[in-house]
């Protein structure tokens, strides 16, 4: 367990939909959401200001529907609506643990969530509430990775933490190359040039242009959230590295 003070005062945690599915791989698993909420609540209790962006791959993926012939904009709107399900599930689990939360969505659903208003989100964070962002950017053709970077900048987060099901960023695809090496640090432009799969190119270019650090880490162990926030060397740090292409583990 990490000791001392958190490395980051305000973070944006980007959660993929698979984090909500548990072993089922689909839908919302109550136990998985409970474990996730416990890890998030522990970090919040340590004094860290937390904003969260939810994906929805556990419910549906707009891009996959589009590949099967559905109108892309319609498919993306369906995916954005689905993120609200995960946001509400996480909100409920966090509030059961005594954390104050607000869900804001870029697609208005006033009966269940606030509309996204940047100043209101900042005020919630100042009041020590966890803010959960849903509805993507409110526009089709953008991923929730892009939403994560955009919201991180809007709420003045010091870092975006992208939780995944792999240990970090590799120099090539570890699923097809057993000699793939984990990169402990990598430069934005290097990752873009070599298509390392940190996140989609739009999101990563936006992070690069605004010098927003990205930490990619494995969420299989939910305690990794705390480890990253407290500065342990977990996963891969993506940042601007002058004159250095990449650092391997």
VEXRO-205560 format. One record per residue (C-alpha): x, y, z. Coordinates in steps of 0.2 Angstrom, whole numbers, plus 5000, padded with zeros to 4 digits. Each point is the difference from the previous one (the first is absolute). Layout:
N
XYZ ...
This chain:
249
500050005000 500650174995 500550125014 500350195001 499250134990 499149984983 501150054985 498450084991 498850125008 498749984986 499849864988 498949954986 499749815001 499549934983 499049835002 499649894986 498449915000 500849835003 500450065018 498249995004 499749834992 501049895012 500349824994 498450004990 500850114987 498350084996 498850115010 500250075017 500749885014 499550075018 501549925008 501250074987 499350185002 500149985019 501849964999 500350144989 499150125010 500949955016 501750034992 499450174993 499350055017 501649965009 501050124988 498750135003 500149985019 501850044998 499650174994 500249984982 498750104989 499349874988 499150014983 499549854990 499549964982 499149844997 500049904984 498649884995 500849854991 499249885013 498350064993 500350044981 501450074989 499450134987 501449974989 499649814999 498250044996 500550114986 501249874993 498449894999 499150134989 499250115013 500150194997 501650055009 499350165008 498549905007 501149865006 501150125009 498550095008 499549835006 501749975008 500050175008 498349965008 500649845006 501450085010 498750085011 499649825006 501749975007 500150185007 498449975010 500649835006 501750075006 499150155008 498949885010 501549905006 501050155005 498650085010 499749835009 501850035006 499650175006 500850104986 499150154993 499849994981 499250094985 499749924983 500150134985 499649944983 500350094983 498349934994 498750075011 499049895011 499450115014 499049875009 501649905004 501550124998 500650184998 500450074983 501950024998 500450185005 501950035003 499850135013 498849895010 501249854998 501450115007 498950055015 499649825004 501849965000 500450155012 498649935011 500949835001 498749914989 500549874988 499450054983 499649864987 499950054982 498849904988 499350034983 501750024992 500350174992 498250014994 500649984982 500149844989 501749954993 501050035016 500549865012 499950015019 501950015000 499850174992 498750045013 501249955013 501450124994 498750144997 499249995017 501749985008 500550174993 498450085004 500149965018 501850045001 500649825004 501849975002 500049834992 498849884991 500149825006 499449884987 499549845008 500149854988 500249815001 501850004995 501550055010 500450154990 500650054983 501249884990 501250034986 498949884989 498549905002 500349875014 498649894994 500949974984 501850025005 500649915016 501650115000 499050165002 500750115014 499150115012 500450184999 500150095017 500050174991 499750054982 499950174991 498350054993 500750024982 500949845001 498449915005 499050084986 501349974987 500249815004 498149985004 500349925017 498250005005 500150125015 498350074995 499350064983 501050124991 498850155002 500149985019 501949975001 500350154989 498950115011 500949945015 501750044992 499550174994 499550055018 501449905009 498849905009 500949845007 499149844997 500349845011 499449844993 499949865013 499249835003 498350015010 499949815003 500750055017 498950155005 501350045013 501150074986 498950155000 500750055016 501849954995 500050114985 499250155010 501449985013 501450004987 500549824999 500749944984 498549914993 499649984981 500650134987 500250185002 499750104984 500750175000 501250124990 501849935000 501350114993 501249914988 499449835006 499049884990 499549885014 500549925016 499849815001 499849905016 
